[in-house]
Amino acid sequence: MTNETLPADAPASDTRKPPKTVKCVVWDLDHTIWNGILLEDDTVELRPGVAEILRTLDERGILQSVASRNDHDRAMARLQALGIADYFLYPHINWNAKGQNVEAIATALNIGQDTFLFVDDQPFEREEVAFACPAVRTLDAAELDGMLERPELNPEFITEDSRNRRRMYQADIDRGRAEETFNGPSEEFLRTLDMRFTLGPCTEADLQRAEELTVRTNQLNTTGRTYGYDELNAFRTSSRHLLLVAGLDDRYGGYGKIGLALVEKTSDAVWTLKLLLMSCRVMSRGVGTIMMSHVMNEARAAGARLRAEFKPNGRNRMMEVTYRFGGFREVERDGDLIVFEHDLAAVQPFPEFVRVHITR
């Protein structure tokens, strides 16, 4: 049994769907990142080409981590000495099963295992990860030479948010550490972050990131539908649509563009919220209802009824809960598509611990 990705020379007649884009590569260390075994030689050196692979994946916005059976302190010291330790988020270097470690990394990053690629030189370790985490793809470390050409490691767009993705996650690790040591209610901690939420019409410069958000965001996404660049640009310039983009920053740094809302003005009397999504990275920041409340305020000011569509994708139950707790009631159901409506009599205010800046 194996879930290894197709080799680079797979025949053109293969009819399988294009592989899903990888969001995180998890590396073994011995005979994978470096030549040799660290416990036998403290001066192991990087394998040829590895430094370039790490740098390029990082620039493409692909996160990286480590799952290695090794002595943690010695391994981290060597990674530091080789100048590559900062590339790895939540490294798991211990004597546990690697499947267990990959699962823990996915939980820490809060992204799906089906967007992971595990790289190891040992068939046994790849098989163990494939058995423990069936959605995780694996790659033999002997295939590193063609790694950067693999389609699943080449996102369609590389945005500014992509290039900064690792640093955004590192800033979030710092936030998490600060929260762990904070004594007091969670809302008081959120006040200390000095958050600033920006919201306004999608610009042409935002389109690549907007498309990336629809592709990458599965949990906090009301329909799971993806939109291409040209579709989004048509919505952006349409008088019948509102396409809104949200951003967030705080005293630790920027989160980048983290939210998207698409409203269709079905008529002067009815607006429909076709899509509402928010990056999972801000799930615990208490900002998830700001875009929804803004759209509700805009619809009420225009004298329109507001409807909202929800379609389950297996992971977005929280967005249905958000609509229902936000006062939306179900008015239609067509298969698995639910249509909600809100009377707009009461709109949830923006949270007091966030400064909201709206542009028009």
KEKE-3310 file (N, C-alpha, C; in steps of 0.2 Angstrom, whole numbers, plus 5000, padded with zeros to 4 digits):
npx = (5004:5003:5004:5011:5016:5013:5027:5038:5040:5028:5016:5008:4996:4989:4975:4971:4966:4973:4986:4982:4987:5002:5003:5011:5028:5035:5050:5061:5077:5091:5100:5092:5088:5101:5117:5122:5121:5116:5118:5130:5139:5143:5145:5138:5133:5123:5113:5117:5109:5098:5097:5093:5081:5074:5074:5067:5054:5050:5049:5038:5028:5025:5024:5036:5042:5048:5050:5057:5067:5077:5090:5084:5090:5103:5100:5093:5103:5112:5104:5103:5117:5119:5111:5098:5087:5077:5068:5059:5043:5036:5044:5046:5056:5060:5058:5046:5033:5034:5022:5013:5020:5018:5005:5003:5010:5001:4990:4995:4998:4985:4980:4974:4978:4978:4985:4998:5015:5026:5044:5056:5070:5068:5059:5051:5047:5040:5029:5024:5020:5010:5001:4997:4992:4983:4979:4990:5003:5018:5036:5050:5066:5076:5072:5074:5080:5071:5061:5057:5050:5039:5021:5012:5019:5020:5012:4999:4999:5010:5010:5012:5008:5010:5024:5027:5022:5028:5034:5022:5016:5026:5026:5013:5016:5023:5013:5005:5013:5014:5000:4999:5006:4998:4989:4972:4956:4952:4947:4953:4966:4966:4964:4976:4983:4981:4974:4971:4959:4956:4945:4938:4934:4939:4954:4962:4975:4973:4968:4975:4978:4965:4960:4969:4964:4952:4955:4963:4956:4946:4940:4934:4924:4910:4904:4914:4917:4928:4935:4941:4954:4949:4936:4934:4939:4929:4918:4923:4922:4909:4893:4883:4888:4897:4913:4923:4938:4947:4959:4972:4981:4993:5001:5012:5014:5009:4995:4992:4981:4966:4952:4937:4923:4908:4895:4880:4869:4855:4843:4836:4830:4834:4849:4862:4873:4885:4897:4907:4922:4936:4952:4960:4970:4966:4956:4955:4955:4944:4938:4929:4916:4916:4916:4904:4894:4897:4892:4879:4875:4877:4868:4856:4857:4855:4842:4838:4834:4843:4851:4859:4871:4874:4884:4889:4905:4911:4920:4917:4907:4907:4905:4891:4886:4890:4882:4869:4869:4871:4859:4853:4840:4835:4828:4826:4830:4840:4844:4860:4862:4859:4849:4849:4841:4841:4833:4838:4835:4843:4860:4875:4887:4904:4918:4924:4938:4945:4951:4942:4944:4936:4936:4929)
npy = (4994:5011:5029:5037:5051:5053:5049:5060:5057:5052:5045:5054:5050:5047:5048:5054:5066:5083:5084:5089:5105:5106:5112:5111:5104:5090:5086:5072:5070:5063:5057:5063:5077:5080:5072:5057:5051:5059:5055:5048:5057:5072:5083:5082:5086:5096:5089:5090:5103:5104:5116:5125:5120:5121:5135:5139:5133:5140:5153:5151:5150:5139:5129:5122:5108:5097:5080:5068:5055:5057:5065:5078:5091:5090:5089:5101:5110:5107:5110:5124:5128:5125:5135:5134:5132:5141:5139:5129:5125:5121:5109:5092:5082:5068:5052:5046:5038:5043:5045:5049:5061:5069:5070:5078:5090:5094:5097:5107:5117:5119:5115:5105:5087:5082:5091:5089:5084:5071:5069:5056:5045:5032:5018:5011:5021:5030:5022:5019:5032:5034:5024:5028:5041:5043:5052:5060:5063:5055:5056:5049:5052:5050:5056:5070:5078:5082:5088:5102:5104:5097:5097:5098:5106:5118:5132:5141:5155:5166:5176:5191:5188:5175:5174:5179:5170:5160:5168:5175:5164:5161:5173:5170:5160:5166:5174:5164:5159:5170:5171:5159:5162:5172:5179:5180:5184:5178:5188:5199:5197:5197:5211:5216:5213:5224:5224:5228:5229:5228:5232:5232:5236:5224:5226:5227:5223:5214:5202:5190:5185:5184:5174:5164:5163:5157:5145:5139:5140:5130:5127:5138:5143:5147:5140:5132:5134:5137:5151:5158:5169:5177:5176:5182:5195:5199:5200:5210:5221:5222:5230:5224:5217:5215:5213:5210:5212:5207:5212:5210:5215:5216:5219:5210:5209:5207:5198:5197:5197:5191:5187:5186:5191:5189:5197:5196:5207:5203:5209:5226:5224:5213:5206:5194:5184:5176:5170:5168:5169:5165:5166:5152:5155:5165:5161:5161:5174:5182:5189:5184:5188:5200:5204:5199:5206:5219:5217:5215:5228:5236:5231:5233:5248:5250:5246:5233:5216:5203:5188:5173:5160:5143:5129:5113:5106:5096:5101:5113:5116:5125:5138:5137:5137:5149:5158:5154:5157:5170:5175:5172:5164:5148:5148:5141:5126:5117:5102:5100:5113:5127:5140:5155:5168:5185:5196:5209:5217:5217:5220:5212:5220:5227:5219:5226:5225:5227:5237:5244:5247:5254:5255:5262)
npz = (5000:4996:4995:4987:4977:4959:4948:4940:4927:4922:4911:4897:4895:4907:4916:4928:4940:4941:4953:4970:4976:4986:5003:5014:5017:5024:5032:5033:5042:5043:5029:5021:5022:5025:5022:5028:5046:5060:5073:5072:5067:5070:5061:5049:5032:5022:5009:4991:4983:4992:5000:4990:4987:4999:5000:4988:4989:5001:4996:4987:4995:5002:5016:5028:5038:5050:5053:5062:5068:5080:5091:5099:5103:5098:5084:5081:5084:5074:5063:5065:5064:5050:5045:5042:5050:5053:5043:5046:5053:5069:5071:5074:5082:5088:5096:5092:5082:5065:5058:5068:5072:5060:5060:5071:5068:5057:5064:5073:5063:5058:5045:5032:5031:5018:5011:5013:5011:5013:5015:5014:5016:5018:5014:5023:5033:5025:5022:5034:5038:5027:5031:5044:5041:5029:5020:5017:5006:5000:4997:4990:4996:4986:4975:4975:4965:4955:4961:4963:4951:4951:4949:4960:4968:4963:4964:4956:4957:4965:4978:4987:5000:4999:4999:5011:5020:5029:5038:5044:5050:5059:5067:5072:5081:5090:5096:5101:5111:5119:5123:5130:5142:5147:5160:5163:5156:5139:5131:5136:5133:5119:5117:5120:5109:5100:5087:5070:5058:5041:5028:5012:4995:4983:4974:4959:4961:4971:4966:4963:4976:4981:4973:4977:4991:4989:4984:4994:5007:5017:5028:5035:5026:5017:5006:4999:4986:4972:4964:4949:4943:4932:4934:4946:4943:4935:4944:4952:4944:4941:4942:4948:4959:4974:4979:4992:5001:5015:5028:5041:5055:5069:5084:5083:5070:5052:5046:5033:5018:5023:5022:5012:5003:4994:4986:4978:4970:4968:4965:4967:4979:4985:4991:4989:4999:4992:4994:5009:5017:5028:5033:5041:5050:5058:5066:5080:5084:5086:5076:5066:5063:5057:5044:5039:5047:5042:5029:5031:5037:5026:5017:5024:5024:5011:5009:5006:5006:5014:5009:5011:5006:5009:5008:5012:5014:5020:5030:5034:5044:5054:5048:5045:5057:5061:5053:5058:5072:5070:5067:5055:5046:5040:5023:5011:5003:4992:4987:4994:4996:5006:5009:5017:5027:5033:5044:5047:5057:5069:5070:5073:5083:5079:5086:5102:5104:5092:5080:5067:5050:5036:5019:5004)
capx = (5000:5007:5000:5016:5014:5016:5033:5038:5039:5021:5014:5003:4989:4986:4969:4970:4965:4980:4987:4981:4993:5004:5004:5017:5032:5038:5056:5066:5084:5096:5100:5086:5090:5109:5120:5124:5117:5119:5121:5136:5143:5140:5147:5134:5132:5117:5114:5117:5103:5093:5097:5090:5074:5071:5073:5062:5048:5048:5047:5032:5023:5024:5027:5040:5043:5053:5048:5063:5069:5084:5090:5081:5094:5108:5097:5091:5109:5115:5100:5105:5123:5118:5108:5091:5082:5071:5063:5054:5038:5034:5048:5045:5062:5060:5058:5040:5032:5033:5015:5011:5022:5015:4998:5004:5011:4995:4986:4998:4997:4978:4979:4972:4983:4978:4989:5005:5020:5032:5049:5060:5074:5067:5052:5047:5045:5035:5024:5021:5016:5005:4996:4994:4989:4981:4979:4997:5007:5025:5041:5057:5072:5081:5069:5074:5082:5066:5056:5054:5046:5032:5015:5009:5023:5020:5005:4997:5001:5014:5008:5016:5006:5013:5031:5028:5018:5031:5035:5016:5015:5031:5023:5008:5019:5025:5007:5003:5017:5011:4994:5000:5008:4994:4984:4966:4951:4954:4946:4958:4973:4965:4965:4984:4986:4981:4972:4968:4955:4954:4940:4936:4933:4944:4957:4966:4981:4971:4965:4979:4977:4958:4959:4972:4960:4946:4958:4967:4952:4941:4936:4930:4922:4903:4902:4919:4918:4934:4934:4947:4956:4945:4929:4934:4939:4922:4914:4926:4920:4902:4889:4878:4891:4902:4918:4926:4944:4949:4966:4972:4988:4993:5008:5017:5015:5003:4992:4990:4974:4963:4945:4934:4916:4906:4888:4876:4863:4850:4838:4837:4827:4837:4856:4863:4880:4887:4903:4910:4927:4941:4958:4960:4975:4963:4950:4954:4956:4937:4936:4926:4909:4916:4914:4896:4891:4898:4888:4872:4874:4877:4861:4851:4857:4852:4835:4838:4834:4849:4851:4866:4871:4879:4885:4894:4911:4914:4925:4915:4901:4907:4902:4884:4884:4891:4876:4863:4870:4871:4852:4850:4836:4834:4822:4826:4835:4840:4850:4864:4863:4855:4849:4847:4839:4841:4828:4842:4833:4848:4866:4880:4892:4911:4921:4928:4945:4948:4950:4940:4945:4933:4937:4924)
capy = (5000:5017:5035:5041:5055:5051:5051:5066:5055:5048:5046:5059:5047:5046:5052:5056:5073:5086:5083:5095:5109:5105:5117:5109:5098:5088:5083:5068:5073:5058:5054:5066:5084:5080:5066:5053:5050:5064:5052:5045:5062:5079:5087:5080:5092:5096:5086:5095:5105:5105:5123:5129:5118:5124:5142:5140:5131:5145:5159:5149:5150:5132:5129:5116:5106:5091:5074:5064:5051:5060:5068:5085:5096:5090:5090:5108:5113:5106:5114:5131:5128:5125:5141:5132:5130:5145:5137:5124:5127:5116:5103:5086:5078:5064:5045:5044:5036:5049:5047:5053:5068:5072:5072:5083:5096:5096:5100:5114:5122:5119:5114:5098:5082:5081:5096:5088:5080:5069:5066:5052:5040:5025:5015:5009:5027:5032:5017:5020:5039:5033:5020:5033:5047:5041:5058:5063:5061:5054:5056:5046:5057:5049:5060:5077:5082:5084:5090:5108:5104:5093:5102:5100:5111:5124:5135:5145:5162:5167:5183:5194:5184:5168:5175:5180:5165:5157:5173:5176:5158:5162:5178:5167:5156:5171:5176:5159:5159:5176:5169:5154:5165:5178:5178:5184:5182:5178:5194:5204:5195:5200:5218:5217:5212:5230:5222:5232:5225:5232:5229:5236:5233:5220:5229:5222:5220:5209:5197:5184:5183:5182:5167:5159:5162:5152:5138:5137:5140:5125:5126:5144:5145:5145:5136:5128:5135:5141:5156:5160:5176:5181:5177:5187:5202:5201:5202:5216:5227:5222:5234:5219:5213:5218:5209:5213:5209:5209:5211:5210:5216:5217:5222:5205:5209:5207:5192:5198:5197:5185:5186:5187:5191:5190:5198:5197:5211:5199:5215:5231:5222:5207:5204:5187:5183:5170:5167:5172:5165:5168:5161:5148:5157:5170:5158:5162:5181:5185:5194:5181:5190:5207:5205:5197:5212:5224:5216:5216:5235:5239:5229:5237:5254:5250:5244:5227:5210:5199:5181:5170:5153:5139:5122:5109:5103:5091:5104:5120:5116:5131:5143:5136:5139:5157:5161:5153:5161:5177:5178:5170:5158:5145:5149:5137:5121:5113:5097:5102:5120:5130:5148:5158:5175:5189:5202:5214:5221:5218:5217:5211:5226:5224:5218:5232:5225:5227:5244:5242:5252:5252:5259:5261)
capz = (5000:4995:4992:4984:4971:4952:4946:4935:4920:4921:4904:4896:4894:4913:4916:4935:4941:4943:4961:4974:4978:4993:5007:5019:5016:5031:5030:5037:5042:5041:5022:5017:5022:5025:5020:5034:5052:5064:5079:5071:5064:5072:5056:5043:5028:5017:5002:4986:4981:4997:5002:4985:4987:5005:4999:4983:4992:5005:4992:4984:5001:5004:5023:5029:5045:5051:5057:5062:5074:5082:5097:5097:5104:5093:5077:5081:5084:5067:5058:5066:5061:5043:5043:5039:5056:5053:5038:5049:5058:5073:5070:5078:5082:5094:5094:5091:5075:5061:5056:5074:5072:5055:5062:5076:5064:5054:5069:5075:5058:5056:5038:5030:5029:5011:5008:5015:5007:5018:5012:5018:5011:5020:5012:5029:5036:5021:5022:5041:5037:5023:5035:5049:5038:5022:5015:5016:5000:5002:4992:4991:4995:4980:4969:4976:4959:4951:4966:4962:4945:4952:4948:4966:4972:4959:4964:4950:4959:4970:4980:4993:5006:4999:5001:5018:5024:5035:5044:5047:5055:5065:5071:5076:5086:5096:5099:5105:5117:5124:5126:5135:5148:5149:5165:5162:5151:5133:5127:5138:5129:5112:5118:5120:5102:5096:5081:5065:5053:5036:5024:5007:4988:4980:4969:4954:4964:4976:4963:4964:4983:4982:4970:4982:4996:4988:4983:5000:5013:5016:5035:5036:5019:5017:5000:4996:4979:4970:4959:4945:4942:4927:4937:4952:4940:4932:4949:4954:4940:4940:4946:4952:4964:4979:4980:4997:5004:5022:5030:5048:5057:5076:5086:5081:5062:5048:5044:5026:5016:5027:5021:5006:5003:4987:4987:4972:4970:4964:4963:4971:4985:4987:4990:4991:5000:4988:4997:5014:5019:5032:5034:5047:5054:5062:5069:5087:5085:5087:5070:5061:5061:5055:5037:5039:5050:5037:5023:5034:5038:5019:5014:5027:5022:5004:5009:5003:5011:5014:5009:5011:5003:5013:5005:5016:5010:5025:5035:5035:5048:5058:5045:5045:5064:5061:5050:5062:5078:5068:5066:5049:5047:5033:5020:5006:5003:4986:4988:5000:4996:5010:5008:5024:5026:5039:5044:5048:5063:5074:5067:5078:5082:5078:5093:5104:5105:5086:5076:5060:5045:5030:5013:4999)
cpx = (5004:5002:5005:5013:5016:5023:5033:5038:5033:5019:5008:4996:4986:4980:4967:4970:4972:4980:4985:4987:4995:5005:5009:5021:5035:5044:5058:5073:5089:5095:5095:5088:5098:5111:5123:5119:5120:5122:5128:5141:5140:5141:5143:5133:5126:5118:5114:5110:5097:5092:5092:5082:5071:5069:5067:5055:5045:5046:5040:5026:5021:5028:5031:5041:5047:5049:5053:5064:5076:5084:5089:5086:5100:5106:5096:5098:5112:5111:5102:5112:5123:5114:5101:5086:5076:5066:5057:5050:5036:5038:5047:5051:5062:5060:5051:5039:5031:5026:5012:5013:5019:5008:4998:5005:5005:4990:4988:4997:4990:4977:4978:4978:4983:4982:4996:5009:5025:5037:5054:5064:5072:5060:5048:5044:5039:5029:5020:5017:5010:4999:4993:4990:4988:4981:4985:5001:5014:5029:5047:5062:5076:5078:5069:5076:5077:5060:5053:5050:5040:5026:5012:5013:5024:5013:5005:5000:5006:5013:5013:5014:5009:5021:5032:5024:5021:5032:5028:5015:5020:5028:5017:5010:5020:5018:5004:5007:5015:5005:4994:5002:5004:4989:4978:4962:4954:4953:4951:4965:4972:4966:4972:4987:4986:4979:4969:4965:4953:4949:4938:4935:4939:4947:4960:4972:4980:4969:4968:4978:4970:4957:4963:4968:4955:4949:4960:4962:4947:4937:4931:4928:4914:4900:4907:4920:4924:4932:4941:4948:4951:4938:4929:4935:4933:4918:4916:4923:4913:4898:4884:4882:4896:4907:4923:4932:4945:4956:4966:4980:4987:5000:5013:5018:5008:5001:4991:4983:4971:4956:4943:4926:4913:4898:4885:4870:4858:4845:4839:4834:4830:4845:4857:4871:4882:4893:4905:4916:4932:4946:4958:4965:4972:4957:4949:4955:4949:4935:4932:4919:4910:4914:4906:4892:4891:4893:4881:4871:4873:4870:4856:4851:4854:4845:4833:4837:4840:4849:4858:4866:4876:4879:4890:4899:4914:4918:4922:4909:4901:4904:4894:4882:4885:4884:4870:4863:4870:4864:4849:4846:4835:4828:4821:4831:4834:4846:4853:4865:4857:4855:4846:4845:4839:4837:4832:4840:4838:4855:4871:4886:4899:4913:4925:4935:4949:4946:4948:4940:4942:4934:4931:4926)
cpy = (5006:5023:5040:5045:5052:5053:5056:5064:5051:5050:5051:5056:5046:5051:5055:5064:5076:5085:5090:5098:5107:5112:5117:5103:5097:5084:5078:5072:5068:5056:5057:5074:5084:5073:5063:5053:5054:5061:5049:5051:5069:5084:5086:5087:5091:5092:5091:5096:5107:5112:5126:5126:5121:5132:5143:5139:5137:5151:5157:5149:5144:5131:5122:5115:5100:5086:5069:5061:5053:5063:5076:5090:5096:5091:5098:5112:5113:5110:5122:5132:5129:5130:5139:5131:5134:5143:5132:5126:5121:5109:5098:5082:5074:5057:5042:5042:5043:5050:5051:5060:5072:5075:5078:5090:5098:5100:5107:5119:5123:5119:5106:5093:5081:5086:5095:5083:5078:5066:5062:5047:5033:5023:5014:5015:5030:5028:5018:5027:5038:5029:5025:5039:5046:5047:5061:5059:5060:5054:5053:5051:5056:5054:5067:5081:5085:5087:5097:5109:5100:5098:5103:5105:5117:5128:5140:5152:5162:5175:5185:5190:5178:5169:5176:5175:5162:5162:5175:5170:5159:5167:5175:5163:5160:5173:5170:5158:5164:5174:5164:5157:5171:5176:5183:5181:5182:5185:5200:5203:5198:5208:5220:5217:5219:5228:5228:5228:5230:5229:5234:5233:5230:5225:5224:5219:5214:5202:5190:5181:5181:5175:5162:5158:5157:5145:5135:5136:5135:5125:5132:5147:5142:5140:5131:5129:5139:5146:5158:5167:5180:5182:5182:5194:5204:5203:5209:5222:5227:5226:5230:5215:5217:5212:5212:5209:5212:5208:5212:5211:5217:5219:5217:5206:5208:5200:5192:5198:5190:5183:5189:5187:5193:5191:5199:5201:5208:5204:5220:5229:5216:5206:5197:5187:5176:5167:5172:5167:5169:5163:5158:5151:5163:5168:5160:5169:5185:5190:5191:5184:5197:5208:5204:5203:5218:5223:5217:5224:5238:5237:5233:5244:5255:5248:5238:5221:5206:5192:5179:5163:5149:5132:5119:5106:5098:5094:5111:5121:5123:5137:5143:5139:5146:5160:5160:5157:5168:5180:5176:5164:5155:5146:5144:5132:5117:5108:5099:5109:5123:5137:5150:5165:5179:5195:5209:5219:5222:5215:5217:5216:5223:5224:5224:5231:5225:5234:5242:5248:5250:5257:5257:5263)
cpz = (5000:4993:4989:4978:4964:4951:4940:4928:4918:4914:4903:4896:4901:4914:4923:4935:4943:4951:4964:4976:4985:4997:5012:5017:5022:5029:5035:5037:5039:5034:5018:5017:5022:5024:5027:5040:5057:5071:5078:5069:5065:5066:5049:5039:5024:5011:4997:4984:4986:4999:4997:4985:4993:5003:4994:4986:4997:5001:4988:4989:5003:5011:5023:5037:5045:5055:5057:5068:5075:5088:5095:5097:5099:5086:5076:5080:5077:5062:5059:5063:5053:5040:5040:5044:5055:5047:5041:5054:5062:5072:5076:5078:5089:5092:5093:5084:5071:5059:5062:5074:5066:5056:5067:5073:5060:5058:5072:5069:5056:5049:5037:5029:5022:5007:5010:5011:5012:5014:5016:5014:5013:5018:5018:5032:5032:5021:5029:5041:5033:5027:5040:5047:5031:5017:5013:5010:5003:4996:4994:4991:4990:4974:4970:4970:4955:4955:4964:4955:4946:4952:4955:4970:4968:4959:4958:4951:4965:4972:4985:4999:5005:5001:5008:5023:5030:5040:5047:5052:5061:5070:5075:5082:5092:5099:5103:5111:5122:5127:5131:5142:5151:5155:5165:5157:5144:5129:5130:5134:5122:5112:5117:5114:5098:5089:5077:5059:5048:5031:5018:5000:4986:4974:4964:4957:4969:4973:4964:4971:4984:4979:4975:4988:4995:4987:4990:5006:5012:5023:5035:5030:5018:5011:4998:4989:4978:4964:4956:4945:4938:4930:4942:4949:4938:4938:4952:4950:4938:4944:4950:4957:4968:4980:4986:5000:5011:5024:5038:5050:5065:5078:5085:5073:5059:5047:5036:5025:5019:5026:5014:5006:4996:4988:4980:4973:4966:4961:4968:4978:4988:4986:4993:4993:4998:4991:5003:5017:5023:5033:5041:5052:5059:5066:5076:5089:5086:5082:5065:5059:5058:5048:5036:5042:5045:5031:5025:5035:5031:5016:5017:5025:5015:5003:5006:5008:5009:5014:5009:5010:5008:5009:5009:5012:5015:5030:5037:5040:5052:5055:5045:5052:5065:5059:5055:5068:5076:5067:5060:5050:5040:5030:5014:5006:4996:4986:4994:5000:5000:5009:5014:5022:5033:5039:5045:5053:5068:5070:5073:5078:5081:5085:5095:5104:5098:5083:5069:5055:5039:5025:5008:4992)
residu = (MET:THR:ASN:GLU:THR:LEU:PRO:ALA:ASP:ALA:PRO:ALA:SER:ASP:THR:ARG:LYS:PRO:PRO:LYS:THR:VAL:LYS:CYS:VAL:VAL:TRP:ASP:LEU:ASP:HIS:THR:ILE:TRP:ASN:GLY:ILE:LEU:LEU:GLU:ASP:ASP:THR:VAL:GLU:LEU:ARG:PRO:GLY:VAL:ALA:GLU:ILE:LEU:ARG:THR:LEU:ASP:GLU:ARG:GLY:ILE:LEU:GLN:SER:VAL:ALA:SER:ARG:ASN:ASP:HIS:ASP:ARG:ALA:MET:ALA:ARG:LEU:GLN:ALA:LEU:GLY:ILE:ALA:ASP:TYR:PHE:LEU:TYR:PRO:HIS:ILE:ASN:TRP:ASN:ALA:LYS:GLY:GLN:ASN:VAL:GLU:ALA:ILE:ALA:THR:ALA:LEU:ASN:ILE:GLY:GLN:ASP:THR:PHE:LEU:PHE:VAL:ASP:ASP:GLN:PRO:PHE:GLU:ARG:GLU:GLU:VAL:ALA:PHE:ALA:CYS:PRO:ALA:VAL:ARG:THR:LEU:ASP:ALA:ALA:GLU:LEU:ASP:GLY:MET:LEU:GLU:ARG:PRO:GLU:LEU:ASN:PRO:GLU:PHE:ILE:THR:GLU:ASP:SER:ARG:ASN:ARG:ARG:ARG:MET:TYR:GLN:ALA:ASP:ILE:ASP:ARG:GLY:ARG:ALA:GLU:GLU:THR:PHE:ASN:GLY:PRO:SER:GLU:GLU:PHE:LEU:ARG:THR:LEU:ASP:MET:ARG:PHE:THR:LEU:GLY:PRO:CYS:THR:GLU:ALA:ASP:LEU:GLN:ARG:ALA:GLU:GLU:LEU:THR:VAL:ARG:THR:ASN:GLN:LEU:ASN:THR:THR:GLY:ARG:THR:TYR:GLY:TYR:ASP:GLU:LEU:ASN:ALA:PHE:ARG:THR:SER:SER:ARG:HIS:LEU:LEU:LEU:VAL:ALA:GLY:LEU:ASP:ASP:ARG:TYR:GLY:GLY:TYR:GLY:LYS:ILE:GLY:LEU:ALA:LEU:VAL:GLU:LYS:THR:SER:ASP:ALA:VAL:TRP:THR:LEU:LYS:LEU:LEU:LEU:MET:SER:CYS:ARG:VAL:MET:SER:ARG:GLY:VAL:GLY:THR:ILE:MET:MET:SER:HIS:VAL:MET:ASN:GLU:ALA:ARG:ALA:ALA:GLY:ALA:ARG:LEU:ARG:ALA:GLU:PHE:LYS:PRO:ASN:GLY:ARG:ASN:ARG:MET:MET:GLU:VAL:THR:TYR:ARG:PHE:GLY:GLY:PHE:ARG:GLU:VAL:GLU:ARG:ASP:GLY:ASP:LEU:ILE:VAL:PHE:GLU:HIS:ASP:LEU:ALA:ALA:VAL:GLN:PRO:PHE:PRO:GLU:PHE:VAL:ARG:VAL:HIS:ILE:THR:ARG)
# end
